[in-house]
Amino acid sequence: MTVSTKTRAFQLTEFDYHKISQAPVELGEVGHHDVLVEMKAASLNYRDFLISQGYYNPNLKLPLVPLSDGAGIVTKVGDKVKRFKEGDLVSSTFFQDWCSGSISQAAASSALGGEIGGVLQAERIFPEHGLVKAPAGYTAEQAATLPCAALTAWNALFEAGNLKPGDKVLVLGTGGVSIFALQLAKAAGATVFATSSSDDKLKRVKELGADYVINYKEILDWEKPVLEATDGVGVDYVVEVGGAGTVEKSIKAVRYGGHISMIGVLSGMGGVDPIKLLMKAIRLQGIFVGSREMFENMNAALAANEIKPIIEKTFSVEQVAEAIDYMKAGKHFGKIVLKF
């Protein structure tokens, strides 16, 4: 079936997010297994800043429609589509071609807003396998927060991890991944330790259920109160979003045989002392978002536990540069959303 040939989009034409500009892009035709979505909202991840400045991959082909995470309403479906119907609220999957099983090189090359064009456009055609239905009761803004941050947290704790009631989890900071990890861990009956440089943010994580909070600017050796609270044993899981600046302390804070999920590089990149990993038999695992099957598992858990995303601030899509400035400044708690 034929659709309008162009749609309004925002494009990165050079590696400077302040110069993201509107331009019409070709939409094409809805194929037999395709779904046309009217985009309603998108959300930001730190990856979007890295990509927009050329730090993530300076060889990315430009112009590029940015952002991986979006949600919208299905307006047309191909004649062989089975999973969706017109009117469904759907989220994009971060990796369009990672449906289930382990990640592959081919699947890793299908990430939206990087290797292929993203979601910051008024309408977008997706393959049927590149979408999931939003949890019941979610708005488009809430559904747009899930593809990267929420799924990364879910994968770290329940797919790559095996979180059980009573386990102890350490989350670093109050960005999207960490807040989702806190919410999911508490729903599973875990004890949660949370760090932040802001007492106001620590008050908010306490309200979300965090059992222990640590201001890492006031307590530079923040692993010590974690160990004290666990009788010197350490936590079972660390959701590690900092990178080189925090991983050594995370290694100290985790128990023997514990699990550190490597997710972010907010404090830079660098090496890890392998002796410490070896001597504590720590499982250090990279978490690169997750598959569509994991996404659907997570959405079932979100709905069953009535977990809703924490959205700090909402901008219009025309304010994308201002929104990235806000994220870069670290002012946010949870997610930042762009609304069409």
C-alpha positions as CSV (number, residue, x, y, z in Angstrom):
1,M,0.0,0.0,0.0
2,T,1.3,3.5,-0.9
3,V,1.7,6.2,1.7
4,S,2.8,9.9,1.4
5,T,6.3,9.9,0.1
6,K,7.8,12.4,2.7
7,T,7.4,13.1,6.3
8,R,8.7,15.8,8.7
9,A,11.9,14.8,10.4
10,F,14.8,16.1,12.4
11,Q,18.3,15.4,11.0
12,L,21.8,15.5,12.3
13,T,23.7,16.9,9.4
14,E,27.1,17.4,11.2
15,F,28.4,16.3,14.6
16,D,26.9,19.1,16.6
17,Y,23.5,18.5,18.2
18,H,22.8,22.3,18.3
19,K,22.5,22.1,14.5
20,I,19.9,19.3,14.4
21,S,17.4,20.7,11.9
22,Q,14.1,19.9,10.4
23,A,13.9,18.4,6.9
24,P,11.5,16.2,5.0
25,V,12.7,12.6,4.6
26,E,11.4,9.9,2.3
27,L,8.9,7.6,3.9
28,G,8.4,5.0,1.1
29,E,5.8,2.3,1.1
30,V,4.4,0.0,3.8
31,G,5.5,-3.5,2.8
32,H,3.7,-6.8,3.6
33,H,5.4,-7.1,7.0
34,D,5.7,-3.4,7.8
35,V,3.9,-1.1,10.2
36,L,3.4,2.7,9.8
37,V,3.6,4.5,13.1
38,E,2.6,8.1,13.8
39,M,5.3,9.0,16.4
40,K,4.0,10.7,19.5
41,A,7.1,10.8,21.8
42,A,10.8,10.0,22.0
43,S,13.2,9.9,24.9
44,L,16.9,10.7,25.4
45,N,19.8,8.5,26.3
46,Y,23.4,9.5,26.9
47,R,24.2,7.6,23.7
48,D,22.3,10.2,21.7
49,F,24.7,12.9,23.0
50,L,27.7,10.8,22.1
51,I,26.4,10.1,18.6
52,S,25.5,13.7,18.0
53,Q,29.0,14.9,18.8
54,G,30.8,12.2,16.8
55,Y,32.2,10.5,20.0
56,Y,30.3,7.3,19.5
57,N,31.3,6.6,15.9
58,P,32.9,9.4,13.9
59,N,32.3,7.4,10.8
60,L,28.5,7.3,10.9
61,K,26.9,8.3,7.7
62,L,25.2,11.7,7.8
63,P,22.6,13.1,7.6
64,L,21.0,10.9,10.2
65,V,17.7,11.0,12.0
66,P,18.7,10.7,15.6
67,L,17.3,8.9,18.7
68,S,16.6,5.2,19.3
69,D,13.7,5.4,21.7
70,G,10.2,6.3,20.5
71,A,6.6,5.5,20.8
72,G,3.5,6.1,18.7
73,I,0.2,5.0,17.3
74,V,-0.1,2.4,14.5
75,T,-1.9,4.0,11.6
76,K,-1.4,1.3,8.9
77,V,-0.2,-2.3,8.7
78,G,1.0,-4.5,5.9
79,D,-1.3,-7.2,4.7
80,K,0.8,-10.0,6.4
81,V,1.3,-8.2,9.8
82,K,0.0,-10.4,12.6
83,R,1.2,-8.7,15.8
84,F,-0.3,-5.3,15.5
85,K,-3.5,-3.5,14.4
86,E,-4.3,0.2,13.7
87,G,-4.7,2.1,16.9
88,D,-2.1,0.1,18.9
89,L,0.3,2.1,21.1
90,V,3.8,0.7,20.3
91,S,7.4,1.3,21.3
92,S,10.4,0.9,19.0
93,T,13.0,-1.8,19.8
94,F,16.5,-0.4,20.2
95,F,17.9,-3.2,18.0
96,Q,15.5,-3.7,15.1
97,D,16.9,-7.1,14.2
98,W,17.5,-8.7,17.7
99,C,14.3,-10.6,18.3
100,S,15.5,-13.3,20.7
101,G,18.5,-15.4,21.8
102,S,22.1,-14.0,22.1
103,I,23.1,-10.8,20.4
104,S,25.0,-11.2,17.1
105,Q,27.1,-8.9,15.0
106,A,24.3,-8.5,12.5
107,A,21.8,-7.6,15.3
108,A,24.2,-5.1,16.8
109,S,24.3,-3.3,13.5
110,S,20.5,-2.7,13.6
111,A,20.5,-0.1,16.4
112,L,18.2,2.9,15.7
113,G,19.6,6.4,15.7
114,G,23.1,5.2,14.9
115,E,23.7,2.5,12.3
116,I,20.2,3.1,10.9
117,G,18.0,6.2,11.1
118,G,16.2,6.9,14.3
119,V,12.8,7.9,15.6
120,L,12.8,11.7,15.6
121,Q,10.3,12.0,12.7
122,A,6.6,12.5,12.5
123,E,5.9,9.1,10.9
124,R,8.1,6.1,10.5
125,I,7.8,2.7,8.9
126,F,9.1,-0.2,11.0
127,P,9.4,-3.9,10.3
128,E,6.8,-5.8,12.3
129,H,9.5,-7.4,14.3
130,G,11.0,-4.1,15.3
131,L,8.1,-3.0,17.6
132,V,6.5,-4.1,20.8
133,K,3.1,-3.2,22.3
134,A,3.2,-0.7,25.2
135,P,2.2,-2.0,28.7
136,A,-1.5,-1.5,29.5
137,G,-2.2,1.9,30.9
138,Y,0.9,3.6,29.5
139,T,0.9,6.9,27.7
140,A,3.1,7.4,24.6
141,E,5.5,9.5,26.7
142,Q,5.9,6.6,29.2
143,A,6.2,4.0,26.5
144,A,9.0,6.1,24.8
145,T,11.2,5.7,27.9
146,L,11.4,1.9,27.7
147,P,13.5,0.7,24.7
148,C,17.0,1.5,26.0
149,A,17.2,2.5,29.7
150,A,14.4,0.2,31.1
151,L,15.4,-2.8,29.0
152,T,19.1,-2.4,29.9
153,A,18.1,-2.4,33.6
154,W,15.8,-5.4,33.1
155,N,18.5,-7.4,31.2
156,A,21.1,-6.6,33.9
157,L,19.0,-7.9,36.7
158,F,16.8,-10.6,35.3
159,E,18.1,-11.9,31.9
160,A,21.9,-11.7,32.3
161,G,21.3,-11.7,36.0
162,N,19.1,-13.9,38.2
163,L,17.8,-11.5,40.8
164,K,15.9,-13.1,43.7
165,P,14.0,-11.7,46.6
166,G,16.4,-10.7,49.3
167,D,19.3,-10.0,47.0
168,K,21.2,-6.7,47.4
169,V,21.6,-4.3,44.5
170,L,23.7,-1.2,44.1
171,V,22.6,1.4,41.6
172,L,24.9,4.4,40.7
173,G,23.4,7.8,40.2
174,T,19.8,8.7,39.3
175,G,19.7,8.5,35.5
176,G,17.2,6.5,33.5
177,V,18.9,3.1,33.8
178,S,19.6,3.4,37.5
179,I,16.0,4.6,38.4
180,F,14.5,1.7,36.4
181,A,16.9,-0.7,38.1
182,L,15.7,0.6,41.5
183,Q,12.1,0.3,40.6
184,L,12.5,-3.2,39.2
185,A,14.7,-4.5,42.0
186,K,12.3,-3.3,44.7
187,A,9.3,-4.9,42.9
188,A,11.3,-8.2,43.0
189,G,11.9,-7.9,46.7
190,A,15.5,-6.8,46.7
191,T,17.4,-4.5,49.0
192,V,18.7,-1.5,47.1
193,F,21.6,0.8,47.7
194,A,21.7,4.1,45.7
195,T,24.3,6.8,45.2
196,S,24.0,10.4,44.1
197,S,25.8,13.7,44.5
198,S,22.6,15.4,45.5
199,D,20.8,15.1,48.8
200,D,17.6,16.2,47.1
201,K,17.9,13.3,44.6
202,L,18.7,10.9,47.4
203,K,15.5,11.9,49.2
204,R,13.6,11.1,46.0
205,V,15.2,7.6,45.6
206,K,14.3,7.0,49.3
207,E,10.7,7.8,48.4
208,L,10.9,5.2,45.5
209,G,12.0,2.6,48.0
210,A,15.8,2.7,48.2
211,D,16.9,1.2,51.5
212,Y,20.4,2.8,51.8
213,V,21.5,6.1,50.1
214,I,25.0,7.5,49.8
215,N,26.1,10.9,48.8
216,Y,29.3,10.1,46.8
217,K,30.5,13.7,47.0
218,E,30.4,13.7,50.7
219,I,31.6,10.1,51.1
220,L,34.4,9.7,48.5
221,D,35.0,6.0,49.4
222,W,31.3,5.2,49.0
223,E,32.0,1.5,48.8
224,K,32.8,1.5,52.5
225,P,29.2,2.2,53.8
226,V,28.0,-0.5,51.4
227,L,30.3,-3.0,53.0
228,E,29.5,-1.8,56.5
229,A,25.7,-2.3,55.8
230,T,26.3,-5.8,54.5
231,D,28.6,-6.9,57.3
232,G,31.6,-6.7,55.1
233,V,30.2,-9.1,52.5
234,G,29.1,-6.7,49.7
235,V,26.1,-6.6,47.4
236,D,25.0,-9.3,44.9
237,Y,24.6,-7.0,41.9
238,V,26.0,-3.6,40.8
239,V,24.4,-1.7,38.0
240,E,27.6,0.0,36.8
241,V,26.9,3.1,34.7
242,G,30.0,5.1,35.5
243,G,32.8,3.4,33.8
244,A,36.5,4.0,34.6
245,G,35.8,6.4,37.4
246,T,33.6,4.1,39.4
247,V,34.3,0.5,38.4
248,E,37.1,-0.1,40.9
249,K,34.9,0.9,43.8
250,S,32.1,-1.3,42.4
251,I,34.5,-4.2,42.5
252,K,35.2,-3.5,46.1
253,A,31.5,-3.1,46.9
254,V,30.3,-6.4,45.3
255,R,30.5,-9.7,47.1
256,Y,32.7,-12.7,46.2
257,G,31.0,-14.3,43.2
258,G,28.8,-11.2,42.7
259,H,27.7,-9.7,39.4
260,I,28.7,-6.3,38.0
261,S,26.7,-5.2,34.9
262,M,28.8,-2.8,32.8
263,I,26.4,-0.4,31.1
264,G,27.8,3.1,30.8
265,V,30.9,5.3,30.6
266,L,29.6,8.4,32.2
267,S,32.8,8.9,34.1
268,G,35.1,7.9,31.2
269,M,36.7,4.8,29.8
270,G,39.7,2.9,31.1
271,G,41.1,-0.4,32.2
272,V,40.1,-2.7,35.1
273,D,42.5,-4.6,37.4
274,P,41.9,-8.2,36.4
275,I,43.5,-9.5,39.6
276,K,40.7,-8.1,41.7
277,L,38.1,-9.7,39.4
278,L,39.9,-13.0,39.6
279,M,40.4,-13.0,43.3
280,K,36.7,-12.3,44.1
281,A,35.4,-14.5,41.2
282,I,33.3,-11.6,40.1
283,R,31.2,-11.9,37.0
284,L,31.7,-8.7,35.0
285,Q,29.3,-8.5,32.1
286,G,28.7,-6.0,29.4
287,I,25.0,-5.2,28.9
288,F,24.0,-3.9,25.5
289,V,20.3,-3.2,25.9
290,G,18.4,-6.4,25.1
291,S,16.3,-8.3,22.6
292,R,12.6,-7.9,21.7
293,E,11.8,-11.0,23.6
294,M,13.4,-9.5,26.7
295,F,11.4,-6.3,26.1
296,E,8.1,-8.2,26.0
297,N,9.1,-10.1,29.2
298,M,9.9,-6.7,30.9
299,N,6.6,-5.1,29.7
300,A,4.7,-8.0,31.3
301,A,6.5,-7.4,34.6
302,L,5.9,-3.6,34.4
303,A,2.2,-4.1,33.9
304,A,1.9,-6.8,36.6
305,N,3.7,-4.6,39.2
306,E,2.1,-1.3,38.0
307,I,5.5,0.3,37.5
308,K,5.5,3.6,35.7
309,P,8.6,5.4,34.4
310,I,9.9,8.5,36.2
311,I,9.9,11.4,33.7
312,E,11.8,14.4,34.9
313,K,11.1,16.8,32.1
314,T,9.3,16.9,28.8
315,F,10.3,19.1,25.9
316,S,8.8,19.5,22.4
317,V,10.7,17.8,19.6
318,E,11.7,21.2,18.3
319,Q,13.6,21.7,21.6
320,V,15.8,18.7,21.0
321,A,19.1,20.6,21.4
322,E,17.8,22.2,24.7
323,A,16.8,18.8,25.9
324,I,20.3,17.3,25.2
325,D,21.8,20.3,27.0
326,Y,19.7,19.5,30.0
327,M,20.7,15.8,30.0
328,K,24.4,16.7,29.5
329,A,24.2,18.9,32.6
330,G,23.1,15.9,34.7
331,K,20.1,17.8,36.1
332,H,17.6,15.0,35.4
333,F,16.2,12.3,37.7
334,G,14.9,9.4,35.5
335,K,14.1,10.2,31.9
336,I,13.8,13.2,29.6
337,V,11.1,13.0,27.0
338,L,10.5,14.8,23.7
339,K,6.8,15.2,22.6
340,F,5.5,15.5,19.1
